[in-house]
Amino acid sequence: MAARTLPLFPLHTVLFPGGPLALRIFETRYLDLVRRCMKEQGAFGVTAILEGEEAGAAARVADIGTCARIVDFDPLPDGLLGITCVGAERFRVLRRWQQQDGLNLAEVECLAPEPACALPAELAHLADLLREVLPKLGHGYSYVDARYEDAGWVANRWAEVLPLKPEEKLALLQTDAPLERLVQVAAWSARQPPAAHV
């Protein structure tokens, strides 16, 4: 796929395609980013921070990230701007730089969308559990299109809700094979309960 320029939002979290992300926006560079995305109906890239902080100087970030599209926004009681996003396609960072205002930009290559993959019968219980868990995790999932029959979608949702280490979540995002990702989260789900919230 052709390369494109994408504004980046480095975070200490991993966004998966099809999953929700709630953010509290207060830095000027990100307020400007949100305005531009809403005006142009554009997206920004979420990349997991490998080293450094979310504020201030550029951090070392993962090479694979996920495009985020804003689906809702709301002024918060503390005066900050709250936005809800949903993950879209994954991308690979080819080159990264920083604007004078501190906003990170990158030349990225969007990765091909993952084809639908049938959920194996022996792992169907993971979809059944998700039907119970997701409605309890807040309004973010009301913006997520349910695909309980798709192995990749089920794997991504479990990757979000299980209390995994950041490097485990990133490894799952970087895994191209949906069944391989599902088998891995099935093994991890057996060792720990899902998080209380996202």
Buried (B, 14 or more C-beta within 10 A) or exposed (E): EEBEEBBBBBBEBBBBBBBBBBBEBEBEBBEBBBEEBEEEEBBBBBBBBBEBEEEEEEBEBBBBBBBBBBBBBEEEEEEEBBBBBBBBBBBBBEEBEEEEEBBBBBBBEBBEEBEEBEBEEEBEEBBEBBEEBBEEBEEBBEBBEBBBEBBBBBBBBBBBBBEBEBEBBBBBBBBEBBBEBBBBBBEBBEEEEBEEEB
